[in-house]
Amino acid sequence: MRRIIASSVGLLLTFGGLSTITAPAHAAPKYSSCVSLNKKYPTGVAASAAAAAKLSTKFAKPKVDKAVYGSNKGLDKDLSLIHI
């Protein structure tokens, strides 16, 4: 009887815990070009505050959003400048 209860509790915890895993509230949008990204973020997007600070000496301060930057990393023409 104890084995059945222990097994049931173990299964409940295993599968019950899996059901509480959820997807992120919103996925970062992927833009097809720099033009489309700049419509939403006119000053650009940086992965971190340190990268934004480094860029803001030459350009306007970009929005810091790691998820958006990660989704659109291929559009970054100045990647070598902001590698932090």
C-alpha positions in Angstrom: 0.0 0.0 0.0 2.8 2.4 0.8 4.5 1.7 -2.5 1.3 2.6 -4.4 0.9 5.8 -2.5 4.6 6.7 -2.9 4.4 5.9 -6.6 1.2 8.0 -7.0 2.7 10.9 -5.2 5.8 10.7 -7.3 3.9 10.6 -10.6 1.7 13.5 -9.4 4.7 15.6 -8.6 6.4 14.7 -11.8 3.6 15.3 -14.2 1.9 18.0 -12.1 5.2 20.0 -12.1 5.5 19.7 -15.8 2.1 21.2 -16.4 3.1 24.4 -14.6 5.9 25.1 -17.1 4.8 27.8 -19.4 6.1 29.6 -22.4 7.4 33.2 -22.1 4.7 35.9 -22.0 5.7 37.2 -25.4 8.3 36.1 -27.9 10.7 38.8 -29.1 9.7 39.9 -32.6 12.0 39.0 -35.5 12.3 41.8 -38.1 13.0 41.1 -41.8 15.2 44.2 -42.2 16.9 47.1 -40.5 14.2 49.4 -41.9 11.4 47.5 -40.3 13.3 47.3 -36.9 14.0 51.0 -37.0 10.3 51.8 -37.5 9.7 50.4 -34.0 13.0 51.3 -32.5 14.3 54.5 -34.2 17.5 54.6 -32.1 18.2 50.9 -32.4 18.3 48.0 -29.8 21.2 47.0 -27.6 21.7 43.7 -25.8 22.9 45.3 -22.5 23.2 48.7 -20.8 26.9 48.5 -21.2 26.6 48.1 -25.0 24.0 50.9 -25.1 26.4 53.2 -23.2 29.2 52.4 -25.6 27.1 53.1 -28.6 25.5 56.2 -27.2 28.8 58.1 -27.4 28.5 57.9 -31.2 24.8 57.6 -31.8 21.5 58.2 -30.0 20.9 55.9 -27.0 19.4 52.7 -28.1 16.6 50.8 -26.3 18.0 48.0 -24.1 16.2 44.7 -24.8 18.2 41.5 -24.8 15.4 39.4 -26.3 14.7 41.7 -29.2 18.5 42.1 -29.8 19.0 38.3 -29.7 16.1 37.7 -32.2 17.6 40.2 -34.6 21.3 39.8 -34.1 21.8 39.1 -37.8 20.8 42.6 -38.7 23.5 44.2 -36.5 26.1 45.7 -38.9 28.2 47.0 -36.0 28.5 43.8 -34.1 32.2 44.1 -33.6 31.8 47.5 -32.0 29.4 46.4 -29.2 30.7 42.9 -28.3 30.6 43.2 -24.5 
